[in-house]
Structure formats: structure tokens, C-alpha cells
Amino acid sequence: MSDQISMRVAVVGATGFQGGAVARLLAERNHRIRTLTRKPEGERPELEGAAFIAGDLANPDDVRHLFEGATHASVVMPLVYDTETVRTYARNIADAAREVGLRRVVYNANTRVPEASTNVAAFETRRLAETVLRESLRGSGVELVVLRPPVYLDNLFSPWNGPALAKDGVLAYPLPADTKTAWISHRDLAEAVYAALTVDGVAGRTLDIGGSQSLTGDELADAFAQGLGRDVSYVALPPHVFEEGLAQVIGPEGAAGVAGIYHYMASGAGPELMAGDDGSSVEALSVKPAPVDEWVARQPWQIWSDEAATAS
């Protein structure tokens, strides 16, 4: 389909970082957006052009209400890793998409998923959601595209990493230093989702999207050094340390779910899981992710230096 035709998109997860990036890009391109939230009106994020529908993914009537009048849906699951809860969410989404006759659903799995089953909830609940969506939508006329990103550059422009990078040139992250990773920004994720919503030839496909390069920790540090104009060193943060810090922000259950990915990567079980796909997804989606150093150079790192100077 032409991306010049206005879409009406139900964005599941628009109040989060990834779904929010998708919603903002859609709004920039003059598409209509609706999203579901449990937050009261005064606590909702600012999403210009988005209509908020009060409700819960666990309620099938709420999800159907969200999808009524929509032509497309962009879906990312919340940071929930309970099997039955995720199954319910996925089933409600699929049922609503089928009942209202959406043209296409794009599901962002929020992570790469190993080919073989694991005991990692972050992988298996996302695999489950994909399976439910695919099986429930088969033969319905609703197209499904699945995107599996690796790790987000925006994780590094945060209160946990920004000050150390801006002040000390230290890039600490819970991936082994020798793990090649196709880091991608939220903006480039949004571009990939947008393309998956609009381009021909991708219906039914699962694409391992990623950035323009697969970088080891030291290579990532070199790219940051170019973007920041200063020396940067990479430190492989132990996953349990990462989990403990994250638990203070999102709670122990959510932190354990997210950190499961990094425990798995630290075990060496899937050394190529987060690497690039030799350009297959870029070709299929006709997108061009920005090189890491260019993304780094565009971020306002001075806010962390300014905060550090104010604190001292």
C-alpha cells in the first residue's frame, strides 16, 4: 500500500518508549492514532495527535473498542512475563483484529527470539504471543508482520548510562564484550514498524531488524567515541548488577524478565542472537538505520554533564 494513504492505527503500547516512538512517527506523517491506557487522564504522557482509550489489554471489550474504526495496528507487549497473561493479551488482540477486519498487524517482539525453546520468560512469552497472533489470524484476511529487534541505543541515553558516558567516557552494559550486536534506536525501530505497516511483500514474514552495523563492546565504544568526540571504554556489566538496579525502577518481577535476556547472553548460549541479518530486513523494508556514531552525535549528552555540574 502507498504510505500516502492515511491510516487509522491502533498502537498497543504507545505509552511506553517503543510504542511512543511509533506513535510520534505516525502522527508526524498525519496518520490517526488510538491507544489503550489504564492511567487516569492526568498521568498520561503527551502524545500529540493520539486519542487515548481507557481500558486494559486483559479485557476483550476494551481491545475491540480500541480497534474499532482502525485500519492497522502496531503492537508491543508491556513488560509482563507471565505466560497466561501474555496469552490472554495476544488472544484479545488477535480476536479484535479479526472481528473488525484490520488490514495488517505489526507485532514488535521487543527482542530477538532464539530458534530453539529456552527457559527465559522474556523470549518464550514473546514467542507465545507471536504464535497466538499467527495462528489466530491465519485465514482471516488480516496480514501479520513480526519484527524482532536486538538492543536499543536509547537504553544508553538514560540516567543510568548518560552521566558515566558524559563525565567519564564509560559505557557499561550487561552484554559480553565480544557479543556482536546490531544496536538500533527507537526512531529507527519506528521507521521499521512504519515500513512494515505500509510496504508490500512483507505480509506473513518475521524479520530480525537491527541497526546498520553489528558491533562488539569495544567497537560500540569506538562509535560512541566518534560521536562524543572523547575516549570511551566499554565495561561488561554483570547481569545480576543490572537486574538489581532495574528492580528499583520497574520492580523485581519486571526486572527479572528483562534481565533474563542478558543472563542468557552472558551464558554464551546464543552469541549471534543480537547480530545483524546480513541486510535482509533492510532490503525487505527499504529502511536505512543511522550509523551508531551519527545517532550518538545527535543526542544532547550535555544534559548529563550539566546535571553532574549542578549536583557538585
N, C-alpha and C positions, 0 to 999 in steps of 0.2 A: 504494500500500500504506500501511497505517497505521504511523506511526513508534512505535506502542505495541508492535508485534510485534518480539520480539528478533531481531536479525540476527546472523549469523556472518560477519564481514567480513575478507577478506584485504586488508591495507593494504600496498601496494607503495610503499616509500619512507618508512615510519614512523620510521626512524632519522634522517631529515632534519627540517628546520624545518617544512615544509609538511605532509608526511605525518604528522609527530609531532603537529601541531595537530589533524589529523583524528582520529588515534588517540585522543588525550586526550578529545576531544568525544564520540566513540563510547563510550569507557569510562565517561564521566560519565553517559551515558544507558543504561548497563547492557547494551551490546551486546558480543558476544565478538569479540576481535581476535586475528589472527595476522599476523606479518610475517616477512620474509626478511632475513637479515643474513649478511655474511661475517665480521663481527667476533667474536672469541672472547668467551666469556661475561663476563669481567671488564671488557671495554671497551664493553659495550652500554649505551645510555642507559637511564635509568629511565623505563619506560612502564608505569605501574600497570595491571594487568589485561590486558596484552598477552602473548601466547605467541610466543617467538622460534623460528623455524625456521632452522637453519643451512643456507646454500646461496647460490646465485648465479643471477641472472636469465638468465645465458647458458646455464644447464643446464636443459633442459626437464623433467627428472625432479624437480628441486628446485622448480620453479614449480608443477608439478602437485601435489607434496606440500603446498605452501603452500595451494593452493586446495581440497584435499580437505576435504569437510565444510563448506565456506563456502557462504553463500547469495549474497553480494555481494562486490564488490572495488572498492577505491579505489586508483587508480594514478597515481603521478607518477614520471617517469623521473629517474634520477640525473643529475648534471652531467656527462654524457657526450655528445659531439657527433660521434662517428664514425658515419657512415651505416650501415655494415653491422652494427656493434654494436647500434645502436638498433633496426634492423630485426629482428635476432635477438631482442632483448628483447621487442619488441612481438608478434612471431610466437609466442614461447613463452607469453606472457600470453594471447593470443587462443586458442591451441590448448588450454591448460589450462582456460580459462573455458568453452570449448565442450564439452570432454570431461567435465568434472564437472557441467555444467549449471547454471552460475550464473544467477541471475535478472537481475542488472544489473551492469554495469561502469561506473564513473565515472572518466573519464580527465581529469586536470588537466594541460593542456599546459604549464603553468608560464609562459606568455606569451601575449599576443595573437599572431596569425599573419596577415601581410598576405595580401590576396586573391590577388595575383599572386606567382609564384615569385621568389625572391631568391637572392643568393649568400651569405646569412647562415645559418651552420650551426645557430644556436640556433632559428631559425624553421623551417628545412627539415627538420631531424631530428624536430622535434615534429609538423610536418605529415605526415611519413612515418609516424610512429608512429600518428597518428590514422587515416591511410589504411589501414595494415595491420590495425588493430583493426576498422575499419568493414567492410572487405572480408572479413576472416576470420570475423567474427561474423554477417554477413548471412545470414539464413535459418536461423540456428542456434537461435533462441528466446532467445538471450542479448541483453538490451537494452543499448545503449550510450548514454551521455550524455557529451558533451565540454564541458569548461569551459575557457575561455581568459581567465585573469586578466591585469591590466596589471602594476602595480608594487606591491611590498609596503611598507606603512608600517613594518613591523618592521625593514626594512633601515636605517631611520633611528635605531632604538633599538639601537645597536650600538657596539662600541668605536671604530669609525671615524667615527661621526657624533655619538654621545651626548655626549662631552666638549665638543666645539665648540658644540653646542646649549646645554648646561647652563651652560658657563662664559662663552661669548662671544655666544650668540644667532646663530650662523652655521649655516645649513642648506646644506651643499654636496652636490650630487648630479649625476650625469652625464646630465641631461636639459636640453635648451634651456629657457630661462626662459619662453618663450612656448608651450611644449608643454602642452596641456591633458591631464591625467592623472587617471584615476579611481582614485586610491590606495586600496588595500584592505589590511586587517590579516590576519594569519594566522588569527586567530579567526573573522573574517567569511568568509574562504576556507573554513574548516572548516564553518561553518554552510551555505555554499552547496553544498559536497560532500555534507553530510548531507542537505540537501533533495533534491539530485539523486539520491541513493540511495533516497529514500523517496516522493517525491511522484509523483502521476500526471500524465500529459500531457507528459512531457519526453523520453521514450524516443526515441532517434534524433536528438535535437537537438544543435546546437553553440551554446553560449551564451557571449557576451562579458561575463563577470561583472565587477564592479568596485564601488568604493565609492559613497557616496551623492552625491558631487559630483565634477565634473571641474574640476581646479584648475591654473592656471598656477603657475610657480615662486613668484611674488610672492604669489599667493593662498594657496598652501600655507604660505608663511612667515607670512602673516596668521593662518591657522588654528592654526599652532604657537604664535604669539604669544598667542592667546587661551587656548590650553591651558596654556601655561607661565607666563602672567602676566608676560611680559617682551618687549621688542622682539626680533624675529627677522628676519634678512635672508637672501635666497636667493642662492646662488652656483652658477652652472652650471659644474660641474667638467668639464674636458676628458676625454673618454672614455679617452684613452691614459693619463692620470694614474690614473684609476680602475682600468684594467686592470693597470697596474704594481703598484698596491697590492694588488689582489686576487690577483695571481700569487704573492705572498708567502704567501698563506693556503691557496689551493687548487691552486697550480701553474700554469704558463704555459698548458697546453692548456685546462684548465677555465676559466681567466680569459679567454682569448681567445674561448671560446664564449659566456660570459655577456656580455662586453663588446661582442660583435658586435651585440647588440640596441641598445646605446647609440651605437655608431658609426653604425648605421642611422638612429636617431632624430636624431642630430646632423646627418646629411646632408640632412634635410628631406624625405626620400622619403615618409614616412608621418606627416604632422603630426597626424592624428586617430586614429592606431592605438591609442593608450593611453587615449582618451577614453571616456566612458560610452556606453551603448547606448540612451539615452532610456527607461530603465526596463524594457526588455523582459525581461531576465533576472530582475530583482527580482520582476516580476509572475509570471513562469513558476515561479519557485522559492519565492515567498512568503517572501522573506527581507528583512531591513531592516538594511543595514550601518550602523554607527555613523558619525556625522559625524567628520571628522578631529580637530576640536578636543576632542571628547569622548574619543576614543581617546588623544590626547596627554595629557589631564588625568589619565588612569588609569595612566599609566606612571610607575615610580619613578625619575624623572630624577635624583633626589638621589644615586643611586649614582655617577653620573659626577662630580658636584660633590664628593662625599666622597672619591672616588679622587684627584681633582685636588688636593684639600687635603692628603691623606695624602702624595702624591708630592712636594708642595712642602715 
